[in-house]
Amino acid sequence: MAKEFWINLPAKDISKTRTFFKAIGFTENSQFSENPTMASFFIGDKNVIVNFFPETLFKSFSGNEIADTSKGTEALFSIDAQSPGEVDELAKKAVAAGAVLYGNPGEKDGWMYGCGFSDLDGHRWNVLFMDFSKMPQQ
C-alpha cells in the first residue's frame, strides 16, 4: 500500500502561499523551499504533505476546472490541536497572516473546541481540540 499521502492544491500566488503557511507554523518541506512553481509543507506528527501549485500548472495535471472556493467548499482540511489555547493561537496567527475566520474559536457539543478559517485561496481548514473523556457515550 501507499507509504505517504499528499494533498495537492492550487494557489494564486506561490510566494504569498509560502509566506502564509510559514506564518501559521507549518513546517516547510526544504526540498522545495526555493521552487518558484511549488510550495510544500509537512503537517502533523505523521508529516502529511500538502503541496501548492500555481493554478495554471495545477489545472494542467488535474484534468479539470479549479473549484471556485468563493461559491463552495472543495474539501475541509482538519488539523488536530493539543488544547483550546492552541486552537486560539492558530486562529490568531491565521488571521494575522491574511486568513478569514468562518468559525470563531469556541466549544462545540461539550467535548470539542475549534475554529475554522479560509486561507488566501479560499481553501477551508478547521482546527479541533477534542476531549474524548467528555465525548457523549452512544
Number of C-alpha atoms within 10 A of each C-alpha: 3 4 4 9 11 13 12 16 18 22 26 14 18 20 16 15 23 19 12 21 20 14 16 18 13 16 16 19 17 12 10 14 13 11 12 12 16 22 29 26 24 17 17 12 6 9 14 14 18 18 19 22 21 19 17 13 14 20 15 10 8 13 8 9 10 14 13 12 14 10 8 10 13 13 10 13 12 12 15 15 19 12 16 20 14 16 24 19 13 19 25 15 16 23 16 13 19 15 22 18 19 13 15 14 23 13 15 12 9 11 14 17 21 25 22 24 24 22 20 19 16 19 22 21 19 21 24 24 20 20 14 10 8 11 12 9 6 3
